[in-house]
Amino acid sequence: MAMNAAEIEALIKSALPDAQVTIEDLAGDGDHYAAKVVSSAFKGISRVKQHQIVYAALQGRMGGALHALALQTSAPD
């Protein structure tokens, strides 16, 4: 069962309420997405930790309902 972009965005925003989230369906199949997430919560932490926060927000759906997510994270300028 695939996920839609709105579901992904909602999960991320529930964990990071201030996040600016942009989701792109890369293959049109609801399985392969790219996400850009900008949040003040990322300030001063490593890119790896930023990605871990986003993956945790997806509540175990990676590898199941969500097959692939190309992730770009950053703190606001």
PyMOL Python script that loads the backbone (N, CA, C, O; Angstrom):
from pymol import cmd

cmd.read_pdbstr("""\
ATOM      1  N   MET A   1       0.836  -1.174   0.000  1.00  0.00           N
ATOM      2  CA  MET A   1       0.000   0.000   0.000  1.00  0.00           C
ATOM      3  C   MET A   1       0.886   1.244   0.000  1.00  0.00           C
ATOM      4  O   MET A   1       1.697   1.428   0.907  1.00  0.00           O
ATOM      5  N   ALA A   2       0.736   2.082  -0.994  1.00  0.00           N
ATOM      6  CA  ALA A   2       1.555   3.275  -1.150  1.00  0.00           C
ATOM      7  C   ALA A   2       1.038   4.418  -0.281  1.00  0.00           C
ATOM      8  O   ALA A   2      -0.103   4.398   0.181  1.00  0.00           O
ATOM      9  N   MET A   3       1.891   5.409  -0.067  1.00  0.00           N
ATOM     10  CA  MET A   3       1.516   6.613   0.680  1.00  0.00           C
ATOM     11  C   MET A   3       1.382   7.775  -0.305  1.00  0.00           C
ATOM     12  O   MET A   3       2.005   7.775  -1.367  1.00  0.00           O
ATOM     13  N   ASN A   4       0.570   8.753   0.054  1.00  0.00           N
ATOM     14  CA  ASN A   4       0.535   9.942  -0.783  1.00  0.00           C
ATOM     15  C   ASN A   4       1.355  11.056  -0.127  1.00  0.00           C
ATOM     16  O   ASN A   4       1.683  10.989   1.057  1.00  0.00           O
ATOM     17  N   ALA A   5       1.674  12.067  -0.910  1.00  0.00           N
ATOM     18  CA  ALA A   5       2.539  13.150  -0.447  1.00  0.00           C
ATOM     19  C   ALA A   5       1.965  13.861   0.773  1.00  0.00           C
ATOM     20  O   ALA A   5       2.714  14.252   1.668  1.00  0.00           O
ATOM     21  N   ALA A   6       0.654  14.033   0.819  1.00  0.00           N
ATOM     22  CA  ALA A   6       0.022  14.725   1.945  1.00  0.00           C
ATOM     23  C   ALA A   6       0.216  13.955   3.253  1.00  0.00           C
ATOM     24  O   ALA A   6       0.395  14.563   4.308  1.00  0.00           O
ATOM     25  N   GLU A   7       0.183  12.634   3.191  1.00  0.00           N
ATOM     26  CA  GLU A   7       0.405  11.814   4.389  1.00  0.00           C
ATOM     27  C   GLU A   7       1.834  11.986   4.901  1.00  0.00           C
ATOM     28  O   GLU A   7       2.063  12.124   6.102  1.00  0.00           O
ATOM     29  N   ILE A   8       2.783  11.976   3.978  1.00  0.00           N
ATOM     30  CA  ILE A   8       4.197  12.138   4.359  1.00  0.00           C
ATOM     31  C   ILE A   8       4.394  13.502   5.008  1.00  0.00           C
ATOM     32  O   ILE A   8       5.009  13.614   6.068  1.00  0.00           O
ATOM     33  N   GLU A   9       3.865  14.535   4.361  1.00  0.00           N
ATOM     34  CA  GLU A   9       3.998  15.894   4.895  1.00  0.00           C
ATOM     35  C   GLU A   9       3.362  16.000   6.281  1.00  0.00           C
ATOM     36  O   GLU A   9       3.952  16.602   7.177  1.00  0.00           O
ATOM     37  N   ALA A  10       2.189  15.437   6.472  1.00  0.00           N
ATOM     38  CA  ALA A  10       1.498  15.505   7.756  1.00  0.00           C
ATOM     39  C   ALA A  10       2.306  14.821   8.863  1.00  0.00           C
ATOM     40  O   ALA A  10       2.383  15.336   9.979  1.00  0.00           O
ATOM     41  N   LEU A  11       2.898  13.684   8.568  1.00  0.00           N
ATOM     42  CA  LEU A  11       3.706  12.977   9.569  1.00  0.00           C
ATOM     43  C   LEU A  11       4.924  13.803   9.962  1.00  0.00           C
ATOM     44  O   LEU A  11       5.258  13.908  11.143  1.00  0.00           O
ATOM     45  N   ILE A  12       5.583  14.388   8.969  1.00  0.00           N
ATOM     46  CA  ILE A  12       6.773  15.201   9.253  1.00  0.00           C
ATOM     47  C   ILE A  12       6.380  16.430  10.063  1.00  0.00           C
ATOM     48  O   ILE A  12       7.057  16.773  11.032  1.00  0.00           O
ATOM     49  N   LYS A  13       5.297  17.096   9.679  1.00  0.00           N
ATOM     50  CA  LYS A  13       4.873  18.305  10.391  1.00  0.00           C
ATOM     51  C   LYS A  13       4.358  17.999  11.793  1.00  0.00           C
ATOM     52  O   LYS A  13       4.399  18.865  12.667  1.00  0.00           O
ATOM     53  N   SER A  14       3.881  16.796  12.016  1.00  0.00           N
ATOM     54  CA  SER A  14       3.446  16.451  13.376  1.00  0.00           C
ATOM     55  C   SER A  14       4.641  16.368  14.314  1.00  0.00           C
ATOM     56  O   SER A  14       4.515  16.678  15.499  1.00  0.00           O
ATOM     57  N   ALA A  15       5.787  15.960  13.811  1.00  0.00           N
ATOM     58  CA  ALA A  15       7.007  15.875  14.615  1.00  0.00           C
ATOM     59  C   ALA A  15       7.781  17.187  14.623  1.00  0.00           C
ATOM     60  O   ALA A  15       8.458  17.512  15.598  1.00  0.00           O
ATOM     61  N   LEU A  16       7.677  17.939  13.527  1.00  0.00           N
ATOM     62  CA  LEU A  16       8.400  19.197  13.376  1.00  0.00           C
ATOM     63  C   LEU A  16       7.405  20.281  12.944  1.00  0.00           C
ATOM     64  O   LEU A  16       7.341  20.617  11.762  1.00  0.00           O
ATOM     65  N   PRO A  17       6.634  20.827  13.879  1.00  0.00           N
ATOM     66  CA  PRO A  17       5.538  21.738  13.528  1.00  0.00           C
ATOM     67  C   PRO A  17       5.961  22.973  12.729  1.00  0.00           C
ATOM     68  O   PRO A  17       5.171  23.498  11.944  1.00  0.00           O
ATOM     69  N   ASP A  18       7.191  23.441  12.918  1.00  0.00           N
ATOM     70  CA  ASP A  18       7.627  24.638  12.196  1.00  0.00           C
ATOM     71  C   ASP A  18       8.209  24.321  10.813  1.00  0.00           C
ATOM     72  O   ASP A  18       8.611  25.234  10.091  1.00  0.00           O
ATOM     73  N   ALA A  19       8.256  23.061  10.444  1.00  0.00           N
ATOM     74  CA  ALA A  19       8.938  22.643   9.211  1.00  0.00           C
ATOM     75  C   ALA A  19       8.253  23.170   7.959  1.00  0.00           C
ATOM     76  O   ALA A  19       7.027  23.225   7.860  1.00  0.00           O
ATOM     77  N   GLN A  20       9.093  23.552   7.013  1.00  0.00           N
ATOM     78  CA  GLN A  20       8.647  23.817   5.652  1.00  0.00           C
ATOM     79  C   GLN A  20       8.953  22.531   4.895  1.00  0.00           C
ATOM     80  O   GLN A  20      10.112  22.125   4.803  1.00  0.00           O
ATOM     81  N   VAL A  21       7.933  21.894   4.359  1.00  0.00           N
ATOM     82  CA  VAL A  21       8.089  20.577   3.740  1.00  0.00           C
ATOM     83  C   VAL A  21       7.645  20.641   2.281  1.00  0.00           C
ATOM     84  O   VAL A  21       6.551  21.108   1.965  1.00  0.00           O
ATOM     85  N   THR A  22       8.523  20.161   1.403  1.00  0.00           N
ATOM     86  CA  THR A  22       8.198  20.049  -0.018  1.00  0.00           C
ATOM     87  C   THR A  22       8.368  18.588  -0.405  1.00  0.00           C
ATOM     88  O   THR A  22       9.439  18.013  -0.213  1.00  0.00           O
ATOM     89  N   ILE A  23       7.318  17.987  -0.948  1.00  0.00           N
ATOM     90  CA  ILE A  23       7.347  16.573  -1.325  1.00  0.00           C
ATOM     91  C   ILE A  23       7.154  16.469  -2.833  1.00  0.00           C
ATOM     92  O   ILE A  23       6.287  17.132  -3.403  1.00  0.00           O
ATOM     93  N   GLU A  24       7.966  15.634  -3.474  1.00  0.00           N
ATOM     94  CA  GLU A  24       7.833  15.385  -4.914  1.00  0.00           C
ATOM     95  C   GLU A  24       7.743  13.882  -5.149  1.00  0.00           C
ATOM     96  O   GLU A  24       8.584  13.126  -4.663  1.00  0.00           O
ATOM     97  N   ASP A  25       6.731  13.448  -5.888  1.00  0.00           N
ATOM     98  CA  ASP A  25       6.584  12.037  -6.262  1.00  0.00           C
ATOM     99  C   ASP A  25       7.478  11.810  -7.482  1.00  0.00           C
ATOM    100  O   ASP A  25       7.166  12.281  -8.576  1.00  0.00           O
ATOM    101  N   LEU A  26       8.567  11.104  -7.302  1.00  0.00           N
ATOM    102  CA  LEU A  26       9.583  10.966  -8.350  1.00  0.00           C
ATOM    103  C   LEU A  26       9.159  10.056  -9.497  1.00  0.00           C
ATOM    104  O   LEU A  26       9.561  10.275 -10.640  1.00  0.00           O
ATOM    105  N   ALA A  27       8.359   9.046  -9.207  1.00  0.00           N
ATOM    106  CA  ALA A  27       8.016   8.062 -10.235  1.00  0.00           C
ATOM    107  C   ALA A  27       6.524   8.012 -10.551  1.00  0.00           C
ATOM    108  O   ALA A  27       6.105   7.277 -11.444  1.00  0.00           O
ATOM    109  N   GLY A  28       5.724   8.787  -9.828  1.00  0.00           N
ATOM    110  CA  GLY A  28       4.288   8.772 -10.045  1.00  0.00           C
ATOM    111  C   GLY A  28       3.607   7.516  -9.526  1.00  0.00           C
ATOM    112  O   GLY A  28       2.466   7.222  -9.883  1.00  0.00           O
ATOM    113  N   ASP A  29       4.325   6.771  -8.670  1.00  0.00           N
ATOM    114  CA  ASP A  29       3.790   5.493  -8.194  1.00  0.00           C
ATOM    115  C   ASP A  29       3.423   5.502  -6.705  1.00  0.00           C
ATOM    116  O   ASP A  29       2.977   4.488  -6.166  1.00  0.00           O
ATOM    117  N   GLY A  30       3.612   6.647  -6.046  1.00  0.00           N
ATOM    118  CA  GLY A  30       3.314   6.712  -4.624  1.00  0.00           C
ATOM    119  C   GLY A  30       4.287   5.941  -3.760  1.00  0.00           C
ATOM    120  O   GLY A  30       4.017   5.706  -2.582  1.00  0.00           O
ATOM    121  N   ASP A  31       5.405   5.546  -4.317  1.00  0.00           N
ATOM    122  CA  ASP A  31       6.408   4.742  -3.614  1.00  0.00           C
ATOM    123  C   ASP A  31       7.787   5.396  -3.547  1.00  0.00           C
ATOM    124  O   ASP A  31       8.591   5.070  -2.674  1.00  0.00           O
ATOM    125  N   HIS A  32       8.056   6.314  -4.465  1.00  0.00           N
ATOM    126  CA  HIS A  32       9.380   6.921  -4.579  1.00  0.00           C
ATOM    127  C   HIS A  32       9.232   8.443  -4.523  1.00  0.00           C
ATOM    128  O   HIS A  32       8.732   9.067  -5.458  1.00  0.00           O
ATOM    129  N   TYR A  33       9.675   9.021  -3.415  1.00  0.00           N
ATOM    130  CA  TYR A  33       9.509  10.447  -3.184  1.00  0.00           C
ATOM    131  C   TYR A  33      10.849  11.122  -2.912  1.00  0.00           C
ATOM    132  O   TYR A  33      11.829  10.486  -2.524  1.00  0.00           O
ATOM    133  N   ALA A  34      10.853  12.447  -3.134  1.00  0.00           N
ATOM    134  CA  ALA A  34      11.932  13.308  -2.675  1.00  0.00           C
ATOM    135  C   ALA A  34      11.283  14.301  -1.718  1.00  0.00           C
ATOM    136  O   ALA A  34      10.193  14.807  -1.984  1.00  0.00           O
ATOM    137  N   ALA A  35      11.951  14.573  -0.613  1.00  0.00           N
ATOM    138  CA  ALA A  35      11.425  15.518   0.362  1.00  0.00           C
ATOM    139  C   ALA A  35      12.509  16.514   0.734  1.00  0.00           C
ATOM    140  O   ALA A  35      13.665  16.152   0.952  1.00  0.00           O
ATOM    141  N   LYS A  36      12.107  17.777   0.802  1.00  0.00           N
ATOM    142  CA  LYS A  36      12.983  18.824   1.323  1.00  0.00           C
ATOM    143  C   LYS A  36      12.324  19.325   2.595  1.00  0.00           C
ATOM    144  O   LYS A  36      11.166  19.743   2.584  1.00  0.00           O
ATOM    145  N   VAL A  37      13.070  19.280   3.690  1.00  0.00           N
ATOM    146  CA  VAL A  37      12.527  19.662   4.991  1.00  0.00           C
ATOM    147  C   VAL A  37      13.446  20.709   5.614  1.00  0.00           C
ATOM    148  O   VAL A  37      14.637  20.470   5.812  1.00  0.00           O
ATOM    149  N   VAL A  38      12.876  21.869   5.917  1.00  0.00           N
ATOM    150  CA  VAL A  38      13.614  22.960   6.564  1.00  0.00           C
ATOM    151  C   VAL A  38      12.960  23.203   7.911  1.00  0.00           C
ATOM    152  O   VAL A  38      11.763  23.479   7.987  1.00  0.00           O
ATOM    153  N   SER A  39      13.752  23.100   8.982  1.00  0.00           N
ATOM    154  CA  SER A  39      13.201  23.277  10.332  1.00  0.00           C
ATOM    155  C   SER A  39      14.260  23.868  11.255  1.00  0.00           C
ATOM    156  O   SER A  39      15.443  23.544  11.154  1.00  0.00           O
ATOM    157  N   SER A  40      13.818  24.735  12.150  1.00  0.00           N
ATOM    158  CA  SER A  40      14.740  25.298  13.144  1.00  0.00           C
ATOM    159  C   SER A  40      15.243  24.217  14.103  1.00  0.00           C
ATOM    160  O   SER A  40      16.272  24.402  14.752  1.00  0.00           O
ATOM    161  N   ALA A  41      14.536  23.102  14.198  1.00  0.00           N
ATOM    162  CA  ALA A  41      14.972  21.986  15.049  1.00  0.00           C
ATOM    163  C   ALA A  41      16.300  21.397  14.569  1.00  0.00           C
ATOM    164  O   ALA A  41      16.981  20.710  15.331  1.00  0.00           O
ATOM    165  N   PHE A  42      16.668  21.658  13.326  1.00  0.00           N
ATOM    166  CA  PHE A  42      17.893  21.112  12.757  1.00  0.00           C
ATOM    167  C   PHE A  42      19.121  21.971  13.039  1.00  0.00           C
ATOM    168  O   PHE A  42      20.245  21.574  12.731  1.00  0.00           O
ATOM    169  N   LYS A  43      18.909  23.133  13.619  1.00  0.00           N
ATOM    170  CA  LYS A  43      20.013  24.064  13.861  1.00  0.00           C
ATOM    171  C   LYS A  43      21.052  23.435  14.784  1.00  0.00           C
ATOM    172  O   LYS A  43      20.739  23.011  15.896  1.00  0.00           O
ATOM    173  N   GLY A  44      22.291  23.383  14.304  1.00  0.00           N
ATOM    174  CA  GLY A  44      23.396  22.909  15.127  1.00  0.00           C
ATOM    175  C   GLY A  44      23.549  21.403  15.238  1.00  0.00           C
ATOM    176  O   GLY A  44      24.398  20.930  15.994  1.00  0.00           O
ATOM    177  N   ILE A  45      22.747  20.631  14.501  1.00  0.00           N
ATOM    178  CA  ILE A  45      22.913  19.174  14.568  1.00  0.00           C
ATOM    179  C   ILE A  45      23.343  18.637  13.196  1.00  0.00           C
ATOM    180  O   ILE A  45      23.115  19.268  12.164  1.00  0.00           O
ATOM    181  N   SER A  46      23.953  17.484  13.216  1.00  0.00           N
ATOM    182  CA  SER A  46      24.505  16.907  11.987  1.00  0.00           C
ATOM    183  C   SER A  46      23.403  16.522  11.004  1.00  0.00           C
ATOM    184  O   SER A  46      22.251  16.315  11.384  1.00  0.00           O
ATOM    185  N   ARG A  47      23.780  16.432   9.754  1.00  0.00           N
ATOM    186  CA  ARG A  47      22.843  16.027   8.699  1.00  0.00           C
ATOM    187  C   ARG A  47      22.291  14.630   8.985  1.00  0.00           C
ATOM    188  O   ARG A  47      21.109  14.369   8.760  1.00  0.00           O
ATOM    189  N   VAL A  48      23.137  13.743   9.476  1.00  0.00           N
ATOM    190  CA  VAL A  48      22.695  12.383   9.805  1.00  0.00           C
ATOM    191  C   VAL A  48      21.597  12.433  10.865  1.00  0.00           C
ATOM    192  O   VAL A  48      20.575  11.761  10.727  1.00  0.00           O
ATOM    193  N   LYS A  49      21.798  13.217  11.914  1.00  0.00           N
ATOM    194  CA  LYS A  49      20.796  13.344  12.979  1.00  0.00           C
ATOM    195  C   LYS A  49      19.509  13.976  12.438  1.00  0.00           C
ATOM    196  O   LYS A  49      18.412  13.577  12.828  1.00  0.00           O
ATOM    197  N   GLN A  50      19.640  14.959  11.543  1.00  0.00           N
ATOM    198  CA  GLN A  50      18.471  15.580  10.912  1.00  0.00           C
ATOM    199  C   GLN A  50      17.641  14.526  10.186  1.00  0.00           C
ATOM    200  O   GLN A  50      16.419  14.482  10.326  1.00  0.00           O
ATOM    201  N   HIS A  51      18.311  13.682   9.414  1.00  0.00           N
ATOM    202  CA  HIS A  51      17.623  12.626   8.672  1.00  0.00           C
ATOM    203  C   HIS A  51      16.981  11.618   9.623  1.00  0.00           C
ATOM    204  O   HIS A  51      15.879  11.133   9.368  1.00  0.00           O
ATOM    205  N   GLN A  52      17.668  11.307  10.711  1.00  0.00           N
ATOM    206  CA  GLN A  52      17.104  10.372  11.691  1.00  0.00           C
ATOM    207  C   GLN A  52      15.817  10.928  12.294  1.00  0.00           C
ATOM    208  O   GLN A  52      14.874  10.176  12.543  1.00  0.00           O
ATOM    209  N   ILE A  53      15.772  12.228  12.527  1.00  0.00           N
ATOM    210  CA  ILE A  53      14.566  12.865  13.067  1.00  0.00           C
ATOM    211  C   ILE A  53      13.408  12.717  12.092  1.00  0.00           C
ATOM    212  O   ILE A  53      12.288  12.396  12.489  1.00  0.00           O
ATOM    213  N   VAL A  54      13.687  12.955  10.800  1.00  0.00           N
ATOM    214  CA  VAL A  54      12.637  12.837   9.786  1.00  0.00           C
ATOM    215  C   VAL A  54      12.175  11.381   9.661  1.00  0.00           C
ATOM    216  O   VAL A  54      10.974  11.116   9.608  1.00  0.00           O
ATOM    217  N   TYR A  55      13.115  10.447   9.614  1.00  0.00           N
ATOM    218  CA  TYR A  55      12.731   9.033   9.514  1.00  0.00           C
ATOM    219  C   TYR A  55      11.905   8.598  10.724  1.00  0.00           C
ATOM    220  O   TYR A  55      10.956   7.826  10.581  1.00  0.00           O
ATOM    221  N   ALA A  56      12.259   9.086  11.912  1.00  0.00           N
ATOM    222  CA  ALA A  56      11.478   8.762  13.117  1.00  0.00           C
ATOM    223  C   ALA A  56      10.058   9.318  12.993  1.00  0.00           C
ATOM    224  O   ALA A  56       9.101   8.693  13.451  1.00  0.00           O
ATOM    225  N   ALA A  57       9.926  10.479  12.380  1.00  0.00           N
ATOM    226  CA  ALA A  57       8.602  11.090  12.189  1.00  0.00           C
ATOM    227  C   ALA A  57       7.710  10.230  11.294  1.00  0.00           C
ATOM    228  O   ALA A  57       6.484  10.296  11.389  1.00  0.00           O
ATOM    229  N   LEU A  58       8.317   9.431  10.432  1.00  0.00           N
ATOM    230  CA  LEU A  58       7.554   8.590   9.504  1.00  0.00           C
ATOM    231  C   LEU A  58       7.035   7.318  10.178  1.00  0.00           C
ATOM    232  O   LEU A  58       6.357   6.507   9.546  1.00  0.00           O
ATOM    233  N   GLN A  59       7.355   7.150  11.450  1.00  0.00           N
ATOM    234  CA  GLN A  59       6.787   6.099  12.296  1.00  0.00           C
ATOM    235  C   GLN A  59       6.862   4.699  11.695  1.00  0.00           C
ATOM    236  O   GLN A  59       5.871   3.968  11.681  1.00  0.00           O
ATOM    237  N   GLY A  60       8.036   4.331  11.200  1.00  0.00           N
ATOM    238  CA  GLY A  60       8.257   2.968  10.722  1.00  0.00           C
ATOM    239  C   GLY A  60       7.715   2.669   9.332  1.00  0.00           C
ATOM    240  O   GLY A  60       7.723   1.512   8.910  1.00  0.00           O
ATOM    241  N   ARG A  61       7.250   3.666   8.622  1.00  0.00           N
ATOM    242  CA  ARG A  61       6.686   3.417   7.289  1.00  0.00           C
ATOM    243  C   ARG A  61       7.745   3.259   6.207  1.00  0.00           C
ATOM    244  O   ARG A  61       7.446   2.741   5.131  1.00  0.00           O
ATOM    245  N   MET A  62       8.978   3.695   6.467  1.00  0.00           N
ATOM    246  CA  MET A  62      10.062   3.511   5.489  1.00  0.00           C
ATOM    247  C   MET A  62      10.291   2.019   5.282  1.00  0.00           C
ATOM    248  O   MET A  62      10.379   1.256   6.243  1.00  0.00           O
ATOM    249  N   GLY A  63      10.386   1.619   4.038  1.00  0.00           N
ATOM    250  CA  GLY A  63      10.605   0.212   3.725  1.00  0.00           C
ATOM    251  C   GLY A  63       9.320  -0.589   3.653  1.00  0.00           C
ATOM    252  O   GLY A  63       9.324  -1.745   3.231  1.00  0.00           O
ATOM    253  N   GLY A  64       8.222   0.023   4.065  1.00  0.00           N
ATOM    254  CA  GLY A  64       6.915  -0.636   3.990  1.00  0.00           C
ATOM    255  C   GLY A  64       6.020   0.154   3.044  1.00  0.00           C
ATOM    256  O   GLY A  64       6.092   0.007   1.824  1.00  0.00           O
ATOM    257  N   ALA A  65       5.172   0.998   3.637  1.00  0.00           N
ATOM    258  CA  ALA A  65       4.260   1.827   2.837  1.00  0.00           C
ATOM    259  C   ALA A  65       5.021   2.826   1.983  1.00  0.00           C
ATOM    260  O   ALA A  65       4.546   3.243   0.927  1.00  0.00           O
ATOM    261  N   LEU A  66       6.200   3.204   2.442  1.00  0.00           N
ATOM    262  CA  LEU A  66       7.039   4.161   1.715  1.00  0.00           C
ATOM    263  C   LEU A  66       8.342   3.467   1.343  1.00  0.00           C
ATOM    264  O   LEU A  66       9.169   3.174   2.205  1.00  0.00           O
ATOM    265  N   HIS A  67       8.513   3.211   0.054  1.00  0.00           N
ATOM    266  CA  HIS A  67       9.659   2.434  -0.402  1.00  0.00           C
ATOM    267  C   HIS A  67      10.945   3.249  -0.423  1.00  0.00           C
ATOM    268  O   HIS A  67      11.977   2.781   0.056  1.00  0.00           O
ATOM    269  N   ALA A  68      10.899   4.471  -0.976  1.00  0.00           N
ATOM    270  CA  ALA A  68      12.117   5.264  -1.121  1.00  0.00           C
ATOM    271  C   ALA A  68      11.829   6.740  -0.875  1.00  0.00           C
ATOM    272  O   ALA A  68      10.821   7.275  -1.337  1.00  0.00           O
ATOM    273  N   LEU A  69      12.736   7.393  -0.135  1.00  0.00           N
ATOM    274  CA  LEU A  69      12.617   8.817   0.133  1.00  0.00           C
ATOM    275  C   LEU A  69      13.991   9.454   0.025  1.00  0.00           C
ATOM    276  O   LEU A  69      14.858   9.227   0.869  1.00  0.00           O
ATOM    277  N   ALA A  70      14.188  10.257  -1.020  1.00  0.00           N
ATOM    278  CA  ALA A  70      15.414  11.041  -1.157  1.00  0.00           C
ATOM    279  C   ALA A  70      15.214  12.276  -0.285  1.00  0.00           C
ATOM    280  O   ALA A  70      14.281  13.048  -0.504  1.00  0.00           O
ATOM    281  N   LEU A  71      16.077  12.460   0.691  1.00  0.00           N
ATOM    282  CA  LEU A  71      15.845  13.458   1.725  1.00  0.00           C
ATOM    283  C   LEU A  71      16.892  14.560   1.701  1.00  0.00           C
ATOM    284  O   LEU A  71      18.093  14.294   1.646  1.00  0.00           O
ATOM    285  N   GLN A  72      16.418  15.803   1.744  1.00  0.00           N
ATOM    286  CA  GLN A  72      17.262  16.973   1.877  1.00  0.00           C
ATOM    287  C   GLN A  72      16.777  17.720   3.108  1.00  0.00           C
ATOM    288  O   GLN A  72      15.600  18.072   3.184  1.00  0.00           O
ATOM    289  N   THR A  73      17.653  17.970   4.074  1.00  0.00           N
ATOM    290  CA  THR A  73      17.252  18.679   5.285  1.00  0.00           C
ATOM    291  C   THR A  73      18.179  19.858   5.524  1.00  0.00           C
ATOM    292  O   THR A  73      19.342  19.851   5.121  1.00  0.00           O
ATOM    293  N   SER A  74      17.633  20.877   6.196  1.00  0.00           N
ATOM    294  CA  SER A  74      18.462  22.022   6.575  1.00  0.00           C
ATOM    295  C   SER A  74      17.721  22.859   7.609  1.00  0.00           C
ATOM    296  O   SER A  74      16.508  22.738   7.784  1.00  0.00           O
ATOM    297  N   ALA A  75      18.486  23.712   8.290  1.00  0.00           N
ATOM    298  CA  ALA A  75      17.909  24.709   9.189  1.00  0.00           C
ATOM    299  C   ALA A  75      17.658  25.957   8.353  1.00  0.00           C
ATOM    300  O   ALA A  75      18.319  26.156   7.334  1.00  0.00           O
ATOM    301  N   PRO A  76      16.716  26.801   8.764  1.00  0.00           N
ATOM    302  CA  PRO A  76      16.476  28.034   8.012  1.00  0.00           C
ATOM    303  C   PRO A  76      17.692  28.950   8.077  1.00  0.00           C
ATOM    304  O   PRO A  76      18.477  28.903   9.025  1.00  0.00           O
ATOM    305  N   ASP A  77      17.828  29.772   7.063  1.00  0.00           N
ATOM    306  CA  ASP A  77      18.978  30.730   7.028  1.00  0.00           C
ATOM    307  C   ASP A  77      18.807  31.825   8.029  1.00  0.00           C
ATOM    308  O   ASP A  77      19.663  32.704   8.135  1.00  0.00           O
TER     309      ASP A  77
END
""", "prot")
cmd.dss("prot")
cmd.show_as("cartoon", "prot")
cmd.util.cbc("prot")
cmd.orient("prot")
